[in-house]
Amino acid sequence: MSDLYPLALRLDGRPVLVVGGGAVATRRVPALLAAGAAVRLVSPDLTPALRGLADAGRLDWIERPFAETDLDGVWLVQVAVDDPEAAAAVSAAAERRRIFCVRADDRHAASAWTPAVARHGAVTVAVLAGGEPRRAVAVRDRIASLLATDEATVPESVKGTVALIGGGPGDPELITVKGRRLLAAADVVVADRLAPGLLLDELRPDVELVDVAKLPYGPAAQQEEINRILVERAKAGLFVVRLKGGDSYVFGRGGEEVLACAEAGVPVTVVPGVTSAISVPAAAGVPVTHRRVAHEFTVLSGHIGPEHPDSLVDWAALARMRGTLVILMGLKNLPAITAALLAHGRDGATPAAIIQEGTTDQQRSAHGTLAELPALAKSFDPPAIVVIGSVVDVLPRL
């Protein structure tokens, strides 16, 4: 076989036919949709994932076997069936019409191949390995790992902007791929004490690191200073990353920082993070919901007590709920929080847990009941998360 000719296709609005509705089609269709293709899918049956796309109007499902008229107006064909005879019939019909055809069952009988692909920001890597898929994937993965630490893959257009990145609950591997990529490109990083520390160790030597914990201000003035730094550095043409623990919008004041940037005319990219409210209990063997015992969960901040005039929490309503309560920043006020829940009728025997420094190698936890929480809390330090509800005891302890 002669060498393949690599080519990138612009499929925006162009009809692409997919024949087959099984596992292979489930893998191929999302990339076609992401490329803007108008996907026409022919198959008597669909996987649940493909049916969901069809129900949402993302693709046009023709519920029957392939007919040659399905090729009318099509630019590309993806054959995703296991039957070699059926696949050969589709590719032969495509050949007659001079339409390129990809075959999942026999690439050597196809007129086009799909490569192993890695996407990293604006960079797309496509690897062909002469018909050896495993080799292509291995090469793709090695290139992708290099791109993950290559700040040059971030476009120049981010200069003069701010990225608000949720760093996850503590384990540095729990930051998102996009978050790590943008962090590697930063000129300035503004980090708080909950941001995973090992991520800061990966920064380039020339990056300016602003440690929010060392700003000599009270909480309100400190936030104003953070806003000022974000705007000032971005206005100077630098790419500024505001790195937070967990997710920036879950009690992280991310909304305030976005507003400050917007008022100053500074563009902001928000990169969601893995919130500690869900991930830390999970790491300790506590699912926040479970089909048999909890159909809802509520996340609340405990940084101010129930009797504080600034509290916005309806403690009576929370006490009446049967679902899970996840309390962040509540260790100091836990005696008052426990008393409020008990006073409003929550059963003192409700299972409860405290998890400190979740997802890190310093993680520790204790289990008990709601009534026992104040006593349990005495041996814990922030950052810690409190979980109250039957989910605490639903799985074996990790």
HUGI-V161534 format. One record per run of one state. SS is the DSSP state (h for helix, s for strand, l for the rest). FROM is the first residue (numbers start at 1). LEN is the number of residues. Records with the same first field share a line. If there is no record, write none. Layout:
SS=FROM-LEN + FROM-LEN
This chain:
l=1-14 + 20-3 + 35-3 + 43-5 + 56-4 + 63-5 + 72-4 + 80-4 + 97-3 + 104-3 + 110-2 + 113-3 + 121-2 + 128-5 + 148-3 + 154-2 + 159-3 + 167-1 + 169-3 + 175-2 + 185-3 + 192-5 + 201-7 + 215-4 + 236-4 + 245-1 + 247-7 + 264-4 + 272-4 + 284-6 + 291-3 + 295-2 + 302-13 + 321-3 + 329-5 + 344-7 + 357-7 + 378-6 + 389-1 + 394-5
s=15-5 + 38-5 + 60-3 + 76-4 + 100-4 + 112-1 + 116-5 + 123-5 + 162-5 + 168-1 + 188-4 + 208-4 + 240-5 + 246-1 + 268-4 + 290-1 + 294-1 + 297-5 + 324-5 + 351-6 + 364-6 + 384-5
h=23-12 + 48-8 + 68-4 + 84-13 + 107-3 + 133-15 + 151-3 + 156-3 + 172-3 + 177-8 + 197-4 + 212-3 + 219-17 + 254-10 + 276-8 + 315-6 + 334-10 + 370-8 + 390-4
